[in-house]
């Protein structure tokens, strides 16, 4: 069994583009989350068993904090070197990853909830595994996308 602990995130440079979101790590490497995130109102529940990353940008949208949720593969020291944070949640547990952004473990799924009054920037949620990836942006009520294609999944 892997023994992993919480790691505090650092503020990292980010770039929002028409093709996706790039996050530059403290060690100079970067990760690119492809595609335009689906806008969802206030909260999102990820699919079970996915790798979940939460990115919260500042108001300028040029900096942010990136936190992995229940990620077991990366050594604490590597996360510290990159500036990426990690939170480990037990069954049913919740925590605040950034003021106004709460994550909760719910039957192998992760609920991410945003208090729109407490967050000045933008909140993105990425879920991925070897089969694919999806991305979401949490937005205030009334700003979400209409889901006309619910039968496509």
C-alpha positions as CSV (number, residue, x, y, z in Angstrom):
1,X,0.0,0.0,0.0
2,X,1.3,3.4,-0.9
3,X,1.7,5.9,1.9
4,X,1.1,9.4,0.7
5,X,0.4,12.6,2.5
6,X,-1.1,16.0,1.9
7,X,1.2,18.4,0.1
8,X,0.6,22.2,0.1
9,X,0.5,23.7,-3.4
10,X,2.5,26.7,-4.6
11,X,1.3,29.4,-6.9
12,X,2.2,28.4,-10.5
13,X,2.1,30.2,-13.9
14,X,-0.8,29.2,-16.0
15,X,-2.0,30.0,-19.5
16,X,-5.6,29.7,-20.7
17,X,-5.7,29.2,-24.5
18,X,-8.4,28.3,-27.0
19,X,-7.0,24.7,-27.1
20,X,-6.8,24.1,-23.3
21,X,-4.9,25.1,-20.2
22,X,-1.2,25.0,-19.6
23,X,0.3,24.8,-16.1
24,X,4.0,25.4,-15.6
25,X,5.6,23.5,-12.7
26,X,8.3,25.1,-10.5
27,X,10.9,22.8,-12.1
28,X,10.3,24.3,-15.5
29,X,8.2,21.4,-17.0
30,X,4.6,21.9,-17.8
31,X,1.3,20.0,-18.3
32,X,-1.3,20.8,-20.9
33,X,-5.0,20.0,-20.2
34,X,-6.5,19.7,-23.7
35,X,-9.9,21.1,-24.7
36,X,-12.3,23.7,-23.6
37,X,-13.7,22.8,-20.2
38,X,-17.5,22.2,-19.9
39,X,-19.1,24.9,-17.8
40,X,-21.1,23.5,-14.8
41,X,-22.9,25.4,-12.2
42,X,-21.3,25.4,-8.7
43,X,-20.2,21.8,-8.3
44,X,-19.3,18.7,-10.2
45,X,-19.1,15.0,-9.2
46,X,-16.4,13.1,-11.0
47,X,-16.7,9.6,-12.4
48,X,-15.6,6.8,-10.0
49,X,-11.9,5.8,-9.9
50,X,-10.6,8.7,-12.0
51,X,-7.5,10.8,-11.3
52,X,-8.8,14.2,-10.2
53,X,-7.0,17.5,-10.4
54,X,-8.4,20.9,-9.3
55,X,-6.9,24.1,-10.6
56,X,-7.9,27.5,-9.1
57,X,-6.7,30.6,-11.0
58,X,-6.3,34.1,-9.7
59,X,-8.3,37.0,-11.0
60,X,-5.7,37.7,-13.7
61,X,-5.9,34.1,-15.0
62,X,-2.1,34.0,-15.2
63,X,-1.4,32.2,-11.9
64,X,-3.1,29.4,-10.0
65,X,-2.8,26.5,-7.6
66,X,-3.1,22.9,-8.8
67,X,-4.1,20.2,-6.4
68,X,-4.4,16.4,-7.0
69,X,-7.1,14.6,-5.0
70,X,-6.4,11.1,-3.6
71,X,-3.4,10.7,-6.0
72,X,-1.2,7.7,-4.9
73,X,1.5,7.4,-7.6
74,X,3.7,10.5,-7.0
75,X,6.2,10.8,-4.2
76,X,5.7,13.7,-1.8
77,X,9.1,15.2,-2.7
78,X,8.3,15.2,-6.4
79,X,5.1,17.2,-5.8
80,X,7.0,19.6,-3.6
81,X,9.6,20.1,-6.4
82,X,6.9,20.8,-9.0
83,X,4.6,23.0,-6.8
84,X,1.6,20.8,-7.2
85,X,-0.4,20.1,-4.1
86,X,-2.2,16.9,-3.0
87,X,-5.0,16.2,-0.6
88,X,-5.8,12.7,0.7
89,X,-9.5,12.0,1.6
90,X,-10.9,9.1,3.5
91,X,-14.3,7.8,2.7
92,X,-16.9,10.6,3.2
93,X,-14.2,13.1,4.2
94,X,-14.1,16.7,2.8
95,X,-11.6,19.5,2.9
96,X,-11.0,23.0,1.5
97,X,-8.3,23.0,-1.2
98,X,-8.5,26.8,-1.7
99,X,-10.7,29.4,0.0
100,X,-14.2,28.8,-1.5
101,X,-13.3,25.4,-3.0
102,X,-14.2,22.2,-1.2
103,X,-13.5,18.6,-2.3
104,X,-15.4,15.6,-0.8
105,X,-14.9,11.9,-1.3
106,X,-18.2,10.2,-2.1
107,X,-18.2,6.5,-2.9
108,X,-15.0,6.6,-5.0
109,X,-16.1,9.8,-6.7
110,X,-14.9,13.3,-5.9
111,X,-17.3,16.1,-5.4
112,X,-15.8,19.6,-6.1
113,X,-17.9,22.5,-5.0
114,X,-17.3,26.3,-5.4
115,X,-18.6,29.1,-3.3
116,X,-18.9,31.7,-6.0
117,X,-18.9,34.6,-3.5
118,X,-15.5,33.4,-2.1
119,X,-13.6,32.8,-5.3
120,X,-12.2,35.7,-7.3
121,X,-10.7,33.6,-10.1
122,X,-11.8,30.5,-12.0
123,X,-12.1,26.9,-10.9
124,X,-11.3,24.0,-13.2
125,X,-11.7,20.3,-12.5
126,X,-9.9,17.6,-14.6
127,X,-10.6,13.9,-14.4
128,X,-8.6,11.4,-16.3
129,X,-7.5,7.8,-16.6
130,X,-5.9,5.6,-19.4
131,X,-9.2,5.7,-21.3
132,X,-9.6,9.4,-21.6
133,X,-10.0,12.8,-19.9
134,X,-12.8,15.3,-19.2
135,X,-12.5,18.9,-17.9
136,X,-15.0,21.2,-16.2
137,X,-15.1,24.8,-15.2
138,X,-17.3,25.6,-12.2
139,X,-19.3,28.8,-12.8
140,X,-22.0,30.7,-10.9
141,X,-25.7,29.6,-11.3
142,X,-27.1,30.7,-14.7
143,X,-23.7,30.5,-16.5
144,X,-23.6,26.7,-17.1
145,X,-23.9,25.0,-20.4
146,X,-27.1,23.4,-21.5
147,X,-26.7,19.6,-21.9
148,X,-28.6,18.7,-25.1
149,X,-26.5,15.5,-25.7
150,X,-27.2,13.5,-22.6
151,X,-27.6,10.3,-24.7
152,X,-24.2,10.5,-26.2
153,X,-22.3,9.0,-23.3
